[in-house]
């Protein structure tokens, strides 16, 4: 095997091209619309429009408009008579479409054969700027939202509900604390006039990015000029837009929902009745330098459910596995989450246990927050950094994920940090950086969300006192009088 075969030509191996070829290119059109593209090998492309609009901008409007727009996306438009027509048009190019609304962004995306780019951009322009919003479609959306809200309250997994609650507790009645889902009482109040009023304020070219992955930049810019430049939206282009530029105000606080969780999962092996707690503290914006240390800290905390189908590569050496799940068999879940936005962030831990052990569970989780400010082992830090880089690179193998990354970064900063730049920043994180960001975080009031049987839940004042104590234990007097 070490000797070359006679008569076989010398092999020519593939080599990575220069880095410049993989940089994200951005062009700003005359109307302020940004066009961003990223090269990627393959026959298919992912193209979409991202709008700087979401539930955080609904302070002056009825709550739930973004939720409505997400459900109404890719319905009838000026050119297409129905959703079926849109799907048939995409089918010719092997395409699929999707819309997702979050707290700060609404994203319309299409994946299709790159040769159908002209059709795709034409469709996206029509969907975002010329939707018909017929009475029948709005009524169908009302029904879909009511069903989704019922389903949300019946799911065995409470994580989406707890995420809403922790945001509402952390940023009470402002920006990212506003409800992402449409309240039931608003479903009948939202009509075409309300939607047009909102769209005229937020669906403007300067708040939009047309992003594409897997296509030539010049071709995408040409299509953008053709279909998105000088187009009159269906709601008109009048002046006097009331854009909400509020900066998130962290308040801290507690939101409790007493709920019978004994029958959330019926069947031969039902999930036992659990009480769910989420405790969070303000972190930082994704635009700040401290964002990377917070991301490493979140990876270091890790955690998950009481059962995992993986080994060390699945994060079994993270702190919440080693210190919490391994030592306390009665805890069903302990997971760290990091939510980050343009002006703020939230690092939180979600824990689940039997209602009778809620007090002890809260004590254990608060202690983990306090221990974050202690010594950081070199081995655990390197492991967390490696795992974060691995997760980043594996996620960016997917074309739709690259598309979302390009779109969101350009929408927020007009540029995009490439994966190798982010990996370099992750590598530079030191134990002192972790300690610095934790110390800053622990000075804030906690945000607490609690769901289930809350008979034994400590008061908010006790949780706050525990987070400011040296060992994270609940006050001694409280323990004596239980």
N, C-alpha and C positions, 0 to 999 in steps of 0.2 A: 504493500500500500504506500510505501514511501517513495517508490520509483514511478516516474511518469510513464504512462502508457505510450508505446511508440506510435507515431502517426497522428496523435491527437493534438489539435491546435492548442496553443496556450490560452488558458481561461482569462476572460476579462471580467473583473468583479464590479458590481454596482458600488458607487461611492456617493456619499451625501453631497448635494450641491452646496453652493455658498449660502451662508445664512441670510443674505439680503433677499433671496428669492422667497423666503418664508416669512418675511416681515409683513405686518398688517399695513395695507395702504389705505389712506383716508383722503377723500376729496370733499370739499364743502361747496355745494352748489350756490347759485346766486340768491335763492330764497332761504338759505340757512340750513337746508337739509344736508346731513352728513352721509356720505356713501363710503362704506368700509368693506374691504375684501381681504380674504386670506387664501393663498394657493393651497391646494391639496390634491394629490393624485386621485383619480377615479372618474367614473362615468357620471356619477350623480353629484348634485350640488344641494346645499341647503341655503335658502335665501329668505329673508324676512324683514319686517318693519318692527322696530322697537320704539315705543313711545314713552316719554318721561311723564307717566300718569299712572295713578293707582289709588288704592283706598286711602293713602295718607293725604291725598289732595281733595278729599270729600268734605272738609270742614264746613264749607259754605254751601254744600249740596246735600241732597238726601244720601244717607249711607247706603251703599250697595250698588252704586252705578257701575263701578268697575266689574263687579260680579256679573251684572247684566250684560255688559259689553263683551265679556269673555264668552258667555253663552250664545250671544247673538252673532258672534264672528262667523264669517264665511257663510252667511245667509244671503238672501237675494240682494242684488246691487243694481246700479243703473244699467249695466251690460248683461248681467246674468239674472234670469228670472227666478231661480230657486237654488237651494243648496245642492240639489241633484245635478243641476247644470254645471255648477262649479266643480263638483267631484268628477263628472264625465270629462270636463275639459282637462283636469289634472291627470285623469286616467290615461289619456293619450300619451302623456309623457312619464307614465309610471309614478305619478306624484301622490303625496299625502299632505294634509294640512293640519294645523293645530294652532290654538290660541291659548295663552296662559296669562292670567292677571295676578300680579303680586302686589305688595304694599307700595312699591315705587315704580313699577314698570308693567306695561302691557305689551305682549310680544305676539305678533302674527308671523307664523313661519310655514314655509313650504319646502319639502324635499322632493326633487324631481330630477329627471335626466337633464344634464347641463345644456343640451341642445334646445331645450324648451324655455330658456331663460327669458326671452322676450314675452312669451305668454304668461310666465310666472309673475314677472314684475308688473305687467298690465293687470293681472288678477289682484295682486297685493294692493296696488294703487286704488283699484275699484272697491275692494273690501274695506280699506281704511278710510277713504275719503268720500265714497259714494254709496254707503249702505242704505237700503230702502227703509228698514226698520218698520215693517208693516205691522198693523194691529194684530194680525194672526201670529206673526213671529214673536211679538212681545208677549202675547198671552201664553204661547208655548214655553217661552223662557220663564215666565212666572211659575208655571207648573213644574218645570225642571228644577228651579231653585228651591221651591217648597219641598220637593222630593229629596233634594240633596241635603237640605237642612235637617229633615227627619232622619235621613241615613246617618248624618254626622253624629247625632245624639244616640244612635243605636249601635254604632260600631264598637267592637270589643277593644280596638286600639284607640285610646283617648288622646294620642299625641297631637293631632291637628287641633282638637278643642283646647288642650292645655296651652298650645303655642299661642292661640288667640288670647287666652286668659292672661298669660304672663306678659304679653305685649300691652294689654289693656291695663294691667297693674303697674307696669314699669313706666308707661307714658300715658298717664290717665287723661283721656279726652283730647289728645293732641297727636298729630302726624301719624307715626307708625303704631300708635296705640289705638287708632280707629279700627273698627271691625272690618276684616277682609271679606267676610261673608255678608250678604244682604240680610238685614233683620226681617223677620216674617211680616212685621207691621208695615214695612216699606214696599213689599212686593207689588201691592196694588197702586201705590202712589207714583211709581216710576213709569213714565210714558215717553212718547217720542219727543215731546217738547222739552222735558227734563234732560233727556239724553243729548239732544241737539245743543242745549245750553251748555252742558258740560264739554261736549266735543268741540264747540267753537272756542273754548278757553284753552284746552289742552292738546288737541290734535292739530298743532301748527308745525310747519316744517322745521323751525328752529328747535323743537322738542322731539324731533324724530331722527332715527338712524336707519338707513337701508343697509343691512349687512348681508354678506354672502360668503360662503366657503365652497371652494371647488370650481370657481369661475375666474375668468380674466377680468382684471379691474376695469380696463377701458370699456369692455362690453357692458359691465354693470352700470358704469357711469352714463354710458350712452342710453341705456334703457331707462335710467332714473330721469335723465333730461327729457326723454320722450313721454313718460307717463306720470311723473311726479313734479314736474316744473310748470308753474303757471296754471295748475289745475284748480278750478273753483270747487270747493267742497259742497256737498249737498246742503249743509247748514249755513252756507254763505261765509263771507270773509270780513264781516263787520268788525269795527274797532271796539274798544272798551272791554277787553278781556280781563277777567278777574282771576289771575293766576295766584295760587297760594304758595308763597315762598317761605312759609313758617319753618323755623329750625326746631328740631325735636327737643322737647323739654322733659328730661328724666325726672319722674316724681317718686318712684318706688311706691310700695303699698301692697295690699293683699286683695285677692278676689277669690271668694269661696263659693262653690256650687255643691250643695248637699244633693246627692243622687244615689238611688239604690242601684248598686253595681252587681247585685247577686244573680241577675239573670241576663247579663250582657252576652253570654255565650252558652246557648243551650246545646245539648248533644250528649253523646256517650261519655266524653271526657271534657266537661265544661271547664272554662277558666275559673279559678276560685275568685270569690269576691275580694276586690282590692281597693285600696285608697291610693290615689295618685297625687303626688306633690311635685311641684316644680319651683325651684328657688333660683333667682337670677340676680345679677349685678350688672351695672352699666359697664361696657368695655370701651370700644372706640369705633370710629368711622373707618371704612375700608380705604379712605384716602390718606389716613395718618400712617406714620412710620411704625407705630405700635401694633398695627393690624397683623403683621407677620408673627411677632412674639405671641399675640393672643391666639392665632391659629395654631401655633406649636403647642401652647398651653392646653388648648381644647383637645388636641390630638394626644397629649400626654395624659389627660384625664380619661379620655376614651369611654370605656364602659359598654354596656349593652344589656341584653336580657340574661336571665339566669341560665339559659341554655344557648350554647353557640355551637354551630357545626364546624367551626374552624379551630386552628391552633394558634401559635404565636403570631402568625401573619395576619390573623383576624383581630389583633389588638388585645390578646389575652394577658399581656404584660402591662396594660395600662393601669393607672392608679385605681380607677373605680372597680376594676376586676379584682386586683390584688388586695386592696384595702377594704372593699365593701362586699362585693358578691362572694368572694372566697371565704370571708370570715363570718358572714351573716347569712346563713342558709335560708332564712325566712324572707329575704328580700328578693323580689321577682325581677326587678329592673333597676339599673342605675346608669344613666347615660348622660353624657355632656353634649351640649349644643352651643354653637356660636352663630348668632344672627348679626350681620353687619350691614349698615346702610350708609348713605352719603354723608350723614351728619351725626351718627351715633351707632351704638352696637349693644348687644346683650349676650352675656355668657351665662348659661343656666344649666342646672342639673335636674333631670327628671328621675324620680324614684317611685317605686310601687311596692306596697307590702299589705299584709292583712290589716284591717282597720284597728285591731287591738294593739298594733305595734307602731302606730303612726308617730307617737312621741319619740320613741327610740330612733325611728328612721330619720326624723328631722334632725335629731342630735348628731347622728352619724354624717348626714350630708353637710350640715353647717361646719362640722369638724374638718371635713375634706376641703371646704373653702378656706378655712384658717390655715390648714397645712400647705396650701398652695404657696403661701408666703414664706415657708420654711426652706430648708436646703433642697436644691435640685441636683439629683445625681447625674453625673456625666453620662453614664450608660443609658439611663432612661431618657435623657434629653436627646442624645444621638439617635436612639431608637424612634422617638417621636418625630424628629426631623426627617429621618429616612422614610418613615411611614407616610408623612405628609407629602414628601416629594414623590413617592411611589403612587399615592392616590391621585395627585395632581396629573402626573404623566399618563396614568392609566385612563383617567377620565377624558383627557385630551386626545385619546385615540379615536374617540367618537366624533363624527362630523357635526351632528346637532349640538354637542356640548361645546365644540370649538366656536360654532356660530353664536351661541348664547354668550360665550366669554368675550368674543370680539364685539358683539353688539352692546353688551352691558358696559364694558370698559370704555368704548368710544363714546357712549351716551353720557357717561359720568365724567370722563377726563379728556375726551377728544383724541386720545392715543391708546395704545395697548401695550402692556408689559408682556413680553414673550415668556414662554415657560422657563427657558434657561436663566432669564433675569430673576424670575421668582425663586427658582432653585438656589441661585446665588444668595438671595436675601435670606432664605430659610437657613442656609448653611452658616450664615453670620450670627445667628441668634445665640446668645450666651446665657448662662444661668442668671447673671445679674439683670439681663433684660426681662426674664420671666418674673424675677422678684420685684422689679420696678413696676411692671404693669399690674401685678397682683396687689401691691401696696396701694397703688392709686385706686384700684377697683374696690378694695375693702373699705374705703372711707365713705362709700355711698350707702344709702338706705337700700335694703333688699327689696326685690319684687317677688311676691309669692302667689302661686296659683294652686288651689287645692280642690280636688274633685272626688266625690264618693262619700263614705260615712266619716264625718269629721268630728265625731264625739270627743276623741282624744287629741285633737289637733291643738298644739300650743298656741297661745295668742301671738299676734304679730309682734308685740313688744318683746316677748320672750325670744322669738327668732332673731330679732334685731340685736338684742342683748347678747345672744349666743355668738353671733357673727363678729361682735366687737370684743368678745372675751379672748383670752390667750389660747384656750384649749378647745373652743367651739362647743362647750357643753352648755346645756340649758341652766339658768340660774339655780343655785342649790336650794333656795327656799321653795322654788316652784316644784322641785323634785320631792322635797319633804312633804309638801301638802297635797300631792297627787292622791 
